[in-house]
Amino acid sequence: MSDAEQASLLECEECLQPAEAFAVVGNETRLAILEALWAAPERPVSFSDLRSRVGMADSAQFNYHLQKLTGQFVAKTDDGYDFRSPGRAVIQAVLSGSLNRDPELEPFAVEGGCIDCGAGLEARYGDERIRVVCPDCGRGHADWDFPPGGLEDRSPGEVMDAFNQRVRHLLCLSADGVCPDCNGRMETTVDYADSDADSTVEVRHWCRRCENETDTTIGISLLDDAEVVSFYRDHGVDLNAVPFWTLPWCVADDDTTVLDDDPWRFQVDVELDDERLEVVLDEELAVVDAERRTVADD
């Protein structure tokens, strides 16, 4: 399919322009309608029930605002009103806190030790991102977005548990070619990193649609690989529950060897107890071989 054909899929004579769409939901009453729809225990919601939940006595005025939402943000059915995807996205953006919150947290200690100096790690929150760093030497171990809503009703430990799972989810989507932000096509490229970078090789996930961009290591792509998960399970460890920033083969590429660069071929060594799993990946970061060795045999 050509670029012109792809672009035509998004064309719609009846669709609202972005400025018009934001103007529609940029109204207190209409936002209240979406919030009431979200809070309803069951959907669809009847006209009268929805008006009661919003608390508007004037039926005609309520209907005016509801009709402004209907079609693009709200769907009218035989049983009442329900969300369309854009309306749900508006409420989810509000609930995430990204539209109306900008919190900062005091740094707090997290699990793990620095891969460079061994000191304890701490998490810092600002600009809607969680950064895991070593306060002693400054070595970064994680840096990913985390909407403010994820802080609500969670202890620091629970926040980091959620952060661990969120990053894994974002990585899976990106690796599968789906942008976590807009669902557009995600491209993955591999190249040598800049000379001042912490890693030798850099993986870049880039969205052609919204230009969302994430740089990662080679090793972190193995977090949900069956061979690696089984390797940890055989050692009595649930890899899914291990904070990814504590895994040296995820954080840096000291355990990654470039076997070839035309085409790319890598080996990542994952060591646990007295055993090492040697994982070989191709240019698509697909695992093509995995072999276990006893460390003492080296």
C-alpha positions as CSV (number, residue, x, y, z in Angstrom):
1,M,0.0,0.0,0.0
2,S,1.4,3.4,-1.0
3,D,1.7,6.4,1.4
4,A,-1.1,8.1,-0.5
5,E,-3.4,5.1,0.0
6,Q,-2.5,4.8,3.6
7,A,-3.2,8.5,4.1
8,S,-6.6,8.1,2.5
9,L,-7.6,5.6,5.2
10,L,-7.6,8.5,7.7
11,E,-9.5,10.9,5.4
12,C,-13.1,11.5,6.4
13,E,-15.4,14.3,5.1
14,E,-17.6,14.1,8.2
15,C,-14.8,13.8,10.7
16,L,-14.0,16.7,13.0
17,Q,-10.8,18.6,12.5
18,P,-8.5,18.4,15.6
19,A,-9.2,22.0,16.6
20,E,-12.9,21.4,16.4
21,A,-12.6,18.2,18.4
22,F,-10.7,19.9,21.2
23,A,-13.3,22.7,21.2
24,V,-16.1,20.2,21.6
25,V,-14.7,18.6,24.8
26,G,-13.2,21.9,26.1
27,N,-16.5,22.6,27.8
28,E,-17.2,22.0,31.5
29,T,-20.6,20.5,30.9
30,R,-19.5,18.1,28.2
31,L,-16.6,17.0,30.2
32,A,-19.0,16.3,33.1
33,I,-21.1,14.2,30.8
34,L,-18.1,12.1,29.8
35,E,-17.1,11.7,33.5
36,A,-20.7,10.7,34.4
37,L,-20.7,8.2,31.6
38,W,-17.4,6.8,32.9
39,A,-18.6,6.6,36.5
40,A,-21.9,4.8,35.6
41,P,-22.0,1.2,36.9
42,E,-23.4,0.0,33.7
43,R,-23.4,1.2,30.1
44,P,-25.3,2.2,27.9
45,V,-26.8,4.9,30.1
46,S,-30.3,6.3,29.4
47,F,-30.7,10.0,28.7
48,S,-32.6,10.7,32.0
49,D,-30.1,8.8,34.1
50,L,-27.1,10.5,32.5
51,R,-28.7,13.9,33.0
52,S,-29.4,13.1,36.6
53,R,-25.8,12.0,37.1
54,V,-24.6,15.3,35.7
55,G,-27.0,17.2,37.8
56,M,-28.5,19.5,35.1
57,A,-32.1,20.5,35.5
58,D,-32.6,22.0,32.1
59,S,-33.3,19.0,29.8
60,A,-33.0,21.1,26.6
61,Q,-29.6,22.5,27.6
62,F,-28.3,19.1,28.6
63,N,-29.5,17.6,25.3
64,Y,-27.7,20.4,23.4
65,H,-24.3,19.5,25.0
66,L,-24.9,15.8,24.7
67,Q,-25.6,16.1,21.0
68,K,-22.3,18.0,20.6
69,L,-20.6,14.9,21.9
70,T,-22.7,12.3,20.1
71,G,-21.2,10.8,17.0
72,Q,-17.5,11.6,17.7
73,F,-17.1,11.0,21.4
74,V,-20.4,9.3,22.5
75,A,-22.4,6.7,20.7
76,K,-26.2,6.7,20.8
77,T,-27.8,3.2,21.0
78,D,-31.3,1.8,21.4
79,D,-30.5,1.4,25.1
80,G,-28.9,4.8,25.7
81,Y,-25.5,6.3,25.4
82,D,-22.0,4.7,25.5
83,F,-18.4,5.7,24.8
84,R,-16.8,5.8,21.4
85,S,-13.0,5.4,21.4
86,P,-12.2,9.2,21.4
87,G,-14.5,9.8,24.3
88,R,-12.9,7.1,26.3
89,A,-9.5,8.4,25.4
90,V,-10.4,11.9,26.8
91,I,-11.5,10.5,30.1
92,Q,-8.4,8.2,30.3
93,A,-6.2,11.2,29.7
94,V,-7.9,13.0,32.5
95,L,-7.6,10.0,34.8
96,S,-3.9,9.6,34.0
97,G,-3.3,13.1,35.4
98,S,-1.4,14.2,32.3
99,L,-3.8,17.0,31.5
100,N,-4.1,18.6,35.0
101,R,-1.3,17.4,37.2
102,D,2.5,17.9,37.4
103,P,3.6,16.3,40.7
104,E,7.1,15.8,41.9
105,L,8.2,13.3,44.5
106,E,11.2,13.3,46.8
107,P,13.7,10.6,45.8
108,F,13.2,7.3,47.5
109,A,15.2,4.1,47.7
110,V,14.4,1.2,45.4
111,E,15.5,-2.4,45.0
112,G,18.9,-3.1,43.4
113,G,22.5,-2.0,43.4
114,C,24.4,0.1,40.9
115,I,26.0,-1.9,38.1
116,D,29.0,0.4,38.2
117,C,29.7,1.1,41.9
118,G,27.4,-1.2,43.8
119,A,25.7,1.6,45.8
120,G,22.0,1.5,46.5
121,L,19.6,2.9,43.9
122,E,16.9,5.6,44.2
123,A,13.9,6.6,42.1
124,R,13.1,10.1,41.1
125,Y,9.9,11.4,39.7
126,G,9.4,14.5,37.6
127,D,8.1,15.6,34.2
128,E,5.9,12.5,34.2
129,R,8.9,10.2,34.2
130,I,10.4,7.8,36.7
131,R,14.2,7.7,36.6
132,V,16.2,5.1,38.6
133,V,19.7,6.3,39.3
134,C,22.6,5.7,41.5
135,P,22.9,8.7,43.8
136,D,26.6,8.1,44.4
137,C,28.0,7.9,40.8
138,G,25.0,9.1,38.8
139,R,24.7,6.0,36.7
140,G,21.2,5.7,35.2
141,H,19.3,2.4,35.3
142,A,15.9,3.3,34.0
143,D,14.1,6.3,32.5
144,W,10.6,5.9,31.3
145,D,7.3,7.9,31.2
146,F,4.8,7.2,34.0
147,P,1.6,9.3,34.0
148,P,0.7,11.0,37.3
149,G,-2.4,8.9,37.8
150,G,-0.2,5.9,38.5
151,L,1.0,7.6,41.7
152,E,-2.5,7.7,43.2
153,D,-3.3,5.4,46.2
154,R,0.1,3.6,45.8
155,S,3.0,3.4,48.2
156,P,6.5,3.9,46.7
157,G,6.9,0.1,46.5
158,E,3.6,-0.2,44.7
159,V,4.5,2.6,42.3
160,M,7.7,0.8,41.3
161,D,5.9,-2.5,40.9
162,A,3.5,-0.7,38.5
163,F,6.4,1.0,36.8
164,N,8.1,-2.4,36.2
165,Q,5.0,-3.9,34.6
166,R,4.3,-0.7,32.6
167,V,7.7,-0.6,31.0
168,R,7.5,-4.3,30.1
169,H,4.2,-3.7,28.4
170,L,5.5,-0.7,26.5
171,L,8.5,-2.7,25.4
172,C,6.3,-5.5,24.1
173,L,4.1,-3.2,22.1
174,S,7.1,-1.3,20.6
175,A,8.9,-4.6,19.7
176,D,5.7,-5.8,18.0
177,G,5.6,-2.7,15.8
178,V,2.7,-0.9,17.6
179,C,3.2,2.6,19.1
180,P,2.2,2.7,22.8
181,D,1.0,6.3,22.3
182,C,-1.0,6.4,19.1
183,N,-1.1,2.7,17.9
184,G,0.8,3.8,14.7
185,R,3.4,1.8,13.0
186,M,6.6,1.4,15.1
187,E,9.9,0.9,13.4
188,T,12.9,-0.7,15.2
189,T,16.5,0.1,14.2
190,V,19.8,-1.0,15.6
191,D,23.1,1.0,15.4
192,Y,26.2,1.8,17.2
193,A,25.6,4.3,20.0
194,D,27.3,7.7,20.2
195,S,30.7,7.7,21.8
196,D,29.4,9.4,25.0
197,A,26.6,6.9,25.5
198,D,26.7,4.3,28.3
199,S,26.1,1.5,25.8
200,T,28.0,0.4,22.7
201,V,24.9,-0.6,20.7
202,E,21.5,1.2,20.8
203,V,18.1,0.0,19.8
204,R,15.7,2.7,18.7
205,H,11.9,2.3,18.5
206,W,10.4,5.1,16.5
207,C,6.8,5.7,15.5
208,R,6.2,6.9,11.9
209,R,2.9,8.5,12.9
210,C,3.5,10.5,16.1
211,E,7.3,10.3,16.2
212,N,7.3,8.7,19.7
213,E,10.8,7.5,20.2
214,T,12.4,5.2,22.7
215,D,16.1,4.1,23.0
216,T,16.8,0.8,24.7
217,T,19.5,-1.8,25.1
218,I,19.7,-5.1,23.2
219,G,19.3,-7.2,26.4
220,I,16.0,-5.6,27.6
221,S,14.3,-7.1,24.5
222,L,14.7,-10.5,26.2
223,L,12.5,-9.8,29.2
224,D,9.7,-11.9,27.9
225,D,11.7,-14.3,25.8
226,A,10.6,-17.9,26.5
227,E,14.2,-19.2,26.9
228,V,15.2,-16.5,29.4
229,V,12.0,-16.8,31.3
230,S,12.4,-20.6,31.6
231,F,16.1,-20.2,32.6
232,Y,15.0,-18.0,35.5
233,R,12.1,-20.3,36.4
234,D,14.5,-23.3,36.6
235,H,16.5,-21.3,39.1
236,G,13.3,-20.7,41.2
237,V,12.9,-17.1,40.0
238,D,9.8,-15.5,38.4
239,L,11.4,-13.1,35.9
240,N,8.2,-11.2,35.5
241,A,8.4,-10.1,39.1
242,V,12.0,-9.0,39.0
243,P,12.5,-5.3,38.7
244,F,14.1,-4.9,35.2
245,W,16.5,-2.1,36.4
246,T,18.2,-4.7,38.7
247,L,19.2,-6.9,35.8
248,P,22.7,-6.0,34.4
249,W,22.0,-7.5,31.0
250,C,18.9,-5.2,30.7
251,V,20.5,-2.0,32.0
252,A,23.8,-2.0,30.0
253,D,25.5,-4.0,27.3
254,D,28.5,-5.2,29.3
255,D,26.9,-8.7,28.8
256,T,26.2,-8.1,25.1
257,T,28.7,-9.1,22.4
258,V,28.4,-7.9,18.8
259,L,29.1,-11.0,16.8
260,D,28.5,-9.3,13.4
261,D,27.2,-6.0,12.1
262,D,26.3,-6.9,8.5
263,P,23.8,-8.2,9.2
264,W,23.6,-7.6,12.9
265,R,24.0,-10.5,15.2
266,F,24.4,-10.3,19.0
267,Q,25.0,-12.6,22.0
268,V,23.6,-11.7,25.4
269,D,25.0,-13.6,28.4
270,V,22.4,-14.0,31.2
271,E,24.1,-15.4,34.3
272,L,22.4,-16.8,37.3
273,D,23.9,-18.8,40.2
274,D,26.5,-21.1,38.6
275,E,24.9,-21.2,35.1
276,R,25.0,-18.9,32.1
277,L,22.5,-18.7,29.3
278,E,24.1,-17.5,26.0
279,V,21.4,-16.0,23.8
280,V,22.0,-15.2,20.2
281,L,19.8,-12.6,18.4
282,D,19.6,-11.6,14.8
283,E,19.1,-8.1,13.3
284,E,15.3,-8.2,14.1
285,L,16.2,-9.0,17.7
286,A,14.7,-12.4,17.3
287,V,16.3,-15.2,19.3
288,V,18.0,-17.7,16.9
289,D,19.9,-19.7,19.4
290,A,20.2,-20.2,23.2
291,E,22.6,-22.5,25.0
292,R,23.2,-23.1,28.7
293,R,26.7,-23.4,30.2
294,T,28.1,-24.1,33.6
295,V,30.1,-21.0,34.7
296,A,32.7,-23.3,36.3
297,D,33.4,-24.8,32.9
298,D,34.9,-21.6,31.5
